């Protein structure tokens, strides 16, 4: 029986390869995994194409027909790059791979293309580890390694060069991998941060226009994420020499207008417009945004994303419901939102451990000073109950004004009704006590002044 099964397996494998079907035989040796997925690259993101159960011995298998020759990812989740690995398939290819605790290795017979992919993966892996997984790494050890890998990439010798389609794809992977690791490192939390003059020379050479001149980012597994990082990099370059007042005056529309001329490829322009639409806060503003930038949306997916945001804001505007909340102040007194009916109330939901929350404090103090006596500023801390004293000490040390409240164990009473998934979250309530904006502009956002003035005029 075992002999028959082996013969059948060999026959089926041969039949699959002859018909252009790709076969993957793998072993998962990295903890427990219920399934392994095969992803195709679609518009710069990963889409699941097939799944395989993981046997008790860790083995998994795929047989699939590639939609086109190119890049595919094998792993456990598109949101967990540490468990995802990039491979190249053309019709009839076979991959034999073992994924262990640290990386992966090819086993048995494999294509020359995937042998090249494995060599490059081993080359870039030390940089990837520092950029994504080792948050104790700082610029002091990352920048020298980046410069070393960048210099080495210029001398990197590709051994197999007979497949011209693969050659072009492989060149893009190398370039995009370096950019992704370099920029991801900058925008992840670190214990030490470099001054501008300490940046590695690699960053000075990043040319966003050249990087987006073609659509290759959309054929890269993390292309959309890399495009977001490049746009962030460009925005920071644009504002670094501006005064704080000039930076605060920059609106979302101004940001998009400054990015679009730099983005070369039309579909990438559409991606920027679609992604930035998430920053629009009101239905009226969304209609204006669509009118101004809608013609850049180059694909149905981009159009659907913007339309979805428009409908989301319309629904929120129609269904916006005010839920009163009452929490203790530093003296232990219960203070509620309804206590301030008749006044415009600007609410900040925050925590002492939240870096972005604390970054808004100087801007909030400036707005409080400008609107002193005109409206109520209320801050609600969602710190854990055990951090009550830490919160009290913080508001004294930072000289925080306005109405300071502590939610502690009752945090869900404000988080759930207003669907707060992340902080800081700012909300605006009108004189009638009803919510005007459940997701209001932050104090650092130039659009806030117009919304406050509008609420005060009602």
WOPEVEN-V926556 format. One line per field, one symbol per residue. burial: + if it has 9 or more other ideal C-beta (glycine too) atoms within 8 Angstrom, else -. A space follows every 50 residues. Layout:
# WOPEVEN-V926556
burial->???
This chain:
# WOPEVEN-V926556
burial->------------+--++--+++++++++----+-+++++++-++++-++- -+-+---+++++-+-+--++++++++-+-+--++++++++++++++++++ ---+-+---++++++++++++-+++-++++++----+++-+++++++-++ -++--+---+--+-+++-++-++++++++++++++--+-+--------++ -++--+-++-++---++++++++++++++++++++---+------+++-+ -+--++-+++-++++-+++++++++++--++++-+++-++--++-++-+- -++-++--++--++-++--+----+-+++-----+++--+---+++++++ ++-+--++-++-++++++--+---+++++++++---++-+++-++----+ -+++++++--+-+++-++-+--+++++++++-+-++++-++++---++-- ++--++--
